[in-house]
Amino acid sequence: MLPAGRQRVIVSLGEVEAMVRKAARGAGWPWGHAEELGASARALCAAGFPGAALAAALLDAHGDDGTCPIRQSAHWCDTRQLPDASVTVRCPLLSVPLLATVFCSDNRVLQARWDGAMITADATGHTCADDPHRAATTGARGIKFTAVHHTPASQAVARAVGVEVQDANWHALDRHAQHSYVPASEQSRMGAGPTD
């Protein structure tokens, strides 16, 4: 429990990834997609974006009406083909780190555009946006992806180690995660711990 008046919690990137993964599993997502959502939220937090907030908003949206950025991105990664036209996804920024792992290389970056914002991700996972506020939208947006040639910069980019997460977003993730826990009972305790 946070002290009275506190509205943010500082967590490690590993904690963000683990909490988002557990929340996705609690929301009924398959393991693979839950892991991808956790990794995407972590990468976005490392780049200074509100990855945990975006993940919470996506999980709170309920169901899959074909606009899930993780499910869509997993399909594009599996087929090794970006969509030719603009596609509509919720919380579109969540798709960028996942797609960057497949479609970027030392001399290619991924660009994504929606609502006039342009987001760029490279092979190292570094993500930047010309308008970070607009990039972090939670609504469904038409998004266009392009892999473009890029001459890599020689300067390394510092990454965040700990990130601030809004208390409301952390609790929203925790509410979903609670559904993945087994209620304590004699049966659930059987076999728990060391056996001699």
N, C-alpha and C positions, 0 to 999 in steps of 0.2 A: 504494500500500500504506500502511495506517495504521501509525503507530508502535506498538510493543509495548504492550499494556495499554489502548490506546484502543479504545473500543467505539462511539463516535459520530463522525459526520462532519457538518460544517456546510456546507450547500449553499444556493445561491440558489433562489428559487422557480422561476426559469427552468430551472435544472438539474433540479429535481424533475420538472417537466413534460416536458422533453426525455428524461430517462432513462425515465420511465414510458411515454412514447409509443414509444420504441425497444424497450422490454421487451415491450410489447403486440404490436408488429409481429413481434418475434422469437418470440413465443408463437403467432403465426399469426392474430392479429386483423386484420380489415380496417382500412384507413387511418382511416376515419371514427370507428370505435369506439375505435381507439388514441388518436386526438386527443382524444376526449371523456374517456377515462380519464385522460389526462395533465392536461387542464384541470381535471377534478374533483379529482384529487390535489393539484394546485397550490392550488386554492381552499380545500381543507380545511387544507392546511399553513398558508396565510395566516391562517386563522381559529384556528390553534393545535391542530388535530387531527392525528393521525398519518396523513396522506394517503398517504405513500410506503409505510408499513407495510400499510395496507389494500389498496393496489394490488398489492403483492407477494403478499399472502395470496390475493387474488382470482386472480392469474395462476398461483400455485402450485396452486390448486384443480383445474386442468385441465378442459378440456371445457366444454360448455354444456348443462346439464341443465334449462334454463329458469329458473335462479335468478340469472343474471348481472344485476347492477344497471344496468350500462351499456347492455346490449342492450335490457332491459326499458324503461329510461328513454327511450332513443332512440325506441322504439315509441310510448310515451305522448306524447312531444314531437311526433312526426310526426303523430299523430292529434289532437293538441291536447286530449287527454282524460285526466284522471287516473283510475286504477281506482276503481270504486265500493266495492269490498270490500278487505279485507286481502289482500296478495299476499306470497309468500315470495321473498326475494332474499338472496344472500350479501352480506356486507360492506355492509349497507343504507345506511350513511352516504355511500357513494360516489355514490348516486343523487341526493342532495339538491341539490348545486350545479348539476348538469345540469338538473334539473327546475325549479329556481328561475329559470333564464334564460328559461324559457317561461311559467311560471305565476305569476310575481310581477310586481308593478307598484309604482308609488309608494304605492299605498294597499292593496296585498295582499301577504301573506307566505305562504310555504308552511310548513305544519307536518307533521311526520312523527312517528309514534309506534310504538315497539316495546319489548317487555320493560319497560314502565312508564316508559321514557325519552321525553322530548319534545324534538324538534329543530326549530328555526325558522330559515328562511333568507329573506332579503329580496332585492329586485331588484338591490342592489349586490353581491350574492354573499356578504354577511356571514352566517355560520352560527354558531349558538350552541345549546347543549344544557343542559338542567337537570342532567344527569348525564353529563359528558363520557366517563367511563370506560365506562359502559354503552352509550353511543352508538357507541363505536369497536369494537364487536364484529365479529369476522370470520366468525362462523357464519351459517347461513341462518336468517332470522327473518321472521315475519309482520309486515308493515309496512303502516300505513294513512296515506295522504296526504290533506291537506285544504288548500285555498287559503282563507284567511280575511282579512276586512277588518282593516286595521291603520292606525293613525295614525302616520306616520313620526316618528322622534325627530329633533331638530335637531342633535344632537351626532354628529360623525363618529367612526368607530371606527378606531383605529390598526391597521395591518396589519403582519405580520411581513415582513421583507425576506430574512433568512437563517433557515434552520430546521435544527434538529438531527435527523438521521436515524440510527437504529440501524445500525451497520455491517452486521449480518446482513441487514437489509432492503435496504440499498443493494447488497450483493453478490447477493442473490436477484434483484433487478431486473436487475443486470448479467448474470447467468447467462442470463436470457431474452433480453436485448439482444444477446448474443453470437451468437444464431441469426440475427440480421438482417444480420450483416456478411458481405461476400463475401471468401472466402479469397484471400490475395495470390497472384497468379500472373502470368505474362507477359501472358496474355490480359486479366486484370483491370486491368493497368496500361496497356494500349493505350488511347490517347486521354486518359489522365489528365494533368492539367496543361495549360499553354498549348501551342497548336499554331501553328507559323509557316508 
